[in-house]
Amino acid sequence: MIRLTHVLIIIFGIVMLLLTFNQFRKKKLNYLGFMIWSSVWIILIAGILLFKVIERVATLFLNIRTFDLFVIVAILIIFIVIFLLNYSINENRKKIEEIVEETALKEAKKK
């Protein structure tokens, strides 16, 4: 039996998948970001559609509740996103430092 919360989560996943595609189409999201976020939303939708199967596997093999499994996976995804954001921030910082250094050298040569 599908619950109201399942329907709402599926609708949320579809809307987020459409928004992700829209951002990629407008070139506001690169290919890697598009693939990562699309995968997250597709896994969310599949997880809800296959809820009973996941529930059986979680209790049979892992001996944990389904909710606990979803929480663990969500925490892992959050750590991955934080890692990727940290990497991106460091790359941008390096680029900004290079631009500032080049600009300062050009300004110094002019004087």
C-alpha positions in Angstrom: 0.0 0.0 0.0 1.4 3.4 -1.0 1.1 6.1 1.6 0.5 9.8 1.2 4.0 10.6 2.3 5.3 8.3 -0.5 3.3 10.1 -3.1 4.6 13.5 -1.8 8.2 12.3 -1.8 7.8 11.0 -5.4 6.3 14.3 -6.5 9.2 16.1 -4.8 11.7 13.9 -6.5 10.2 14.5 -9.9 10.0 18.2 -9.4 13.7 18.3 -8.2 14.7 16.1 -11.2 13.0 18.6 -13.6 14.6 21.6 -11.8 18.0 19.9 -12.1 17.5 19.3 -15.8 16.4 22.9 -16.3 19.5 24.2 -14.5 21.7 22.0 -16.6 20.0 23.1 -19.8 20.5 26.8 -18.8 24.3 26.0 -18.3 24.0 26.9 -14.6 25.0 23.3 -13.7 27.9 21.4 -15.2 27.7 17.8 -16.4 29.1 16.3 -13.2 26.7 18.2 -11.0 23.8 17.2 -13.3 24.7 13.5 -13.1 25.2 13.6 -9.3 21.9 15.4 -8.5 20.0 13.4 -11.1 21.2 10.3 -9.5 20.2 11.5 -6.1 16.6 12.3 -7.2 16.3 9.0 -9.2 17.6 7.0 -6.2 15.1 8.8 -4.0 12.2 8.0 -6.3 13.3 4.4 -6.8 13.8 4.0 -3.0 10.2 5.0 -2.5 8.8 2.9 -5.3 10.8 -0.2 -4.0 10.1 0.6 -0.4 8.8 -2.9 0.5 11.8 -4.6 -1.1 14.2 -2.3 0.7 12.3 -2.9 3.9 12.7 -6.7 3.6 16.4 -6.5 2.7 17.1 -4.1 5.5 15.5 -6.3 8.1 16.7 -9.6 6.7 20.3 -8.9 6.0 21.2 -5.7 7.9 18.9 -6.2 10.9 17.9 -2.6 10.9 14.7 -0.7 10.3 14.0 0.9 6.9 14.0 4.4 8.3 17.4 3.8 9.9 18.7 2.7 6.5 17.4 5.8 4.8 18.9 8.0 7.5 22.3 6.4 7.1 22.2 6.8 3.3 21.1 10.4 3.6 24.0 11.1 6.0 26.4 9.5 3.5 25.0 11.6 0.7 25.4 14.8 2.8 29.0 13.9 3.5 29.6 13.4 -0.3 28.0 16.8 -1.1 30.0 18.5 1.6 33.2 17.0 0.2 32.4 18.1 -3.3 31.5 21.6 -2.2 34.8 21.8 -0.2 36.7 20.7 -3.3 34.9 23.3 -5.5 35.5 26.1 -3.0 39.2 25.3 -2.8 39.5 25.2 -6.6 37.7 28.6 -6.9 40.0 30.0 -4.1 43.1 29.0 -6.1 41.7 30.6 -9.3 40.9 33.8 -7.5 44.4 33.9 -6.0 45.9 33.5 -9.5 43.7 36.3 -10.9 44.6 38.6 -8.1 48.3 37.9 -8.4 48.2 38.5 -12.2 46.2 41.7 -11.7 48.6 43.0 -9.1 51.6 42.2 -11.3 50.0 44.1 -14.2 49.2 47.1 -12.0 52.8 47.1 -10.6 54.2 47.1 -14.2 52.1 50.1 -15.2 53.5 52.2 -12.4 
